[in-house]
């Protein structure tokens, strides 16, 4: 199988740090959803909006992370963490991004 080109619009736009920022934002949305649903008594439409945001962010992050593995932006284990565990809680993916960023920074 031929390897993808080294640079294109996708690889210029999608970076580890940008995906990390979106993952942390997704974790904040999910935390707000949990608080809204379990602490504040499930108010509507807030719970619906936060739930929809979480679902769409999870789908989007999963697709982009899988493509990022193809372009060698992310390691396979991180994309699997986001795609599989992200539906249960995006905190796993955020922790994975923080770990990977630290690992790359230390060499």
ABEGO torsion letter per residue (X at the ends): XBBBBABBAAAAABBAAAAAAAAAAAAAAAAAAAAAAAAAGGBOAAAAAAAAAAAAAAAAAAAAAAAAAAAGABBAAAAAAAAAAAAAEAAAAAAAAAAAAAAAAAX
